[in-house]
Amino acid sequence: MRWLIGAAALAWGGAGQAATVVTAAHMVDPVRGVTLDRPVLVVGDDGRVTALGTNGTVPPAPAGAKRIDLGQATIVPGLIDMHVHLDADATIGGYRGLAYTDTFWSVVGVANARKMLEAGFTSVRNVGSSNNNDVALKQGIEAGYVVGPRIVPATYAIGALGGHCDGTEGLPPSYSDALPQPSTAVGPEGFRQLVRKVHKNGAQVIKICATGGVLSKNDAAGAQQLSFEEMKAIADEAHMLGLRVAAHAHGTAGINDALRAGIDTIEHASLADAESFKLAKAKGAWFSMDIYDDDYILSEGPKNGLFGESLEKERQIGRKQRETFRAAHAAGVKMIFGTDNGGVFPAGQNALQFGKMVEWGMTPAEAIRAATSEAAVALDRVADVGQLTPGHYADIVAVQGDPLKDVRLLEHPAWVLKGGAVVKGPGS
């Protein structure tokens, strides 16, 4: 029971400190993949767990401590989505987005942030936004102006001129040539400078586009768009600044060069091969594979206005990505939970991916771990999130039933707490 308590010295965090006591019927420990019965969590006034045990194994609560009883629910640590786009709306596809003012998307971000938090995603990595909207959202949430998850922002996703990360792609030259290019560069030195710029503007992770994409109009999803030398310069510069790098990469060559360059997470990884798996394991990289998205893109994309070219690209690689997911998992590649939520399917539906991850080879415990303790390591926030042990934020998701038997229960959380405060409860 030593791993549970680990808090005798911390106890309640000091005499007179405000405390919250959270109780439930069960708690899933994602690291060990086991369930603890009758957990008791004590939360200090900083929103962090100060003690964890079972009934009778923690000190008496001080007078006035707030109590939150989650009844017969099973709790898991707050979920982490490693690939979201808060300031995007999947129902506005193709050229339809041009009908809205630039600042409209910051308003979308406010709404999406609340939806993702209430869906149980208490931490997200926003891998690309326009106008630094993700940094603004992070600041607004932390200052208490709006409600949302903990955000690790990337500001702009960066890439090649005319590539998947070029926000002017698809516009006529008379427009695109006259617009600023805040997300593109040319050559290793150009990308070093761009990394420094987005870091200056608030990026806590660097997002690059190593290959073409599905939702961009004019490129091939598998075609490499950044050279090895450019990606190596990006990785070196980011790592020097203490940042990790995420690479959008569908195609095999782009994936493998990104891994050789030292990129930390490969997003999508649709056409990864055996060499990719070998490189990922040797480099300690993670795959973040959004394998739910194919269902939504092909069923709802046409009415949302997606380009016909995008739909065709999805038909070509959607199932292949799922087969790659199964092969990568079987090969022992480290996997994290990333969905492309907001940008590809409606915000707050992130948990729909859990069922696909289990369908394509994971156990429920592995899928939960990918969205909690493993994601926390890849996020470089292992001391703060991903577990419910002393020192971690009391970010809690509660479901009615056992998610280790039915992972789809996470699609409908009964309770969500962030830092020990209820943001969603029964009837909300």
Secondary structure, DSSP 8 states (H G I E B T S, - for coil): -HHHH--TTTTTSSTT--EEEEE-SEEEETTTTEEEESEEEEEETTSBEEEEEETTSS----TT-EEEE-TT-EEEE-EEEEEE-TT--TTS-GGGGGGS-TTHHHHHHHHHHHHHHHTTEEEEEE---STTHHHHHHHHHHTTSS---EEEE-SS-BEETTSTT-TTTTS-HHHHTTS--TTEE-HHHHHHHHHHHHHHTT-SEEEEE-B--SSSSSS-TTSB-S-HHHHHHHHHHHHHTT-EEEEEE-SHHHHHHHHHHT-SEEEE-TT--HHHHHHHHHHT-EEE--TTHHHHHHHHHHHHT--HHHHHHHHHHHHHHHHHHHHHHHHT-EEE----BTTTB-TT-TTHHHHHHHHTT--HHHHHHHTTHHHHHHHT-TTTSSS-STTSB--EEEESS-TTT-GGGGGS-SEEEETTEEEE-TT-
